[in-house]
């Protein structure tokens, strides 16, 4: 192998690695963007969960558990 061919092979190999690096950096950016999007979505879901937990708690407090007497009186109504 001549020096010229060795230099050309080295140049091609370096170019191949630069191309791989660009693809990897792009993939890492995409993963980072997706992570941020999912983090934002998780915050929204947690807010909804907190809201619905408090809503069901409030509804249970307002309505109370139906007791036997309310069940019997509802059955007696025409």
Secondary structure, DSSP 8 states (H G I E B T S, - for coil): --HHHHHHHHHHHHHHHHHHHHHHHHHHHHHHHHHHHHHHHHHHHHHHHHHHHHHHHHHHHHH----HHHHHHHHH--
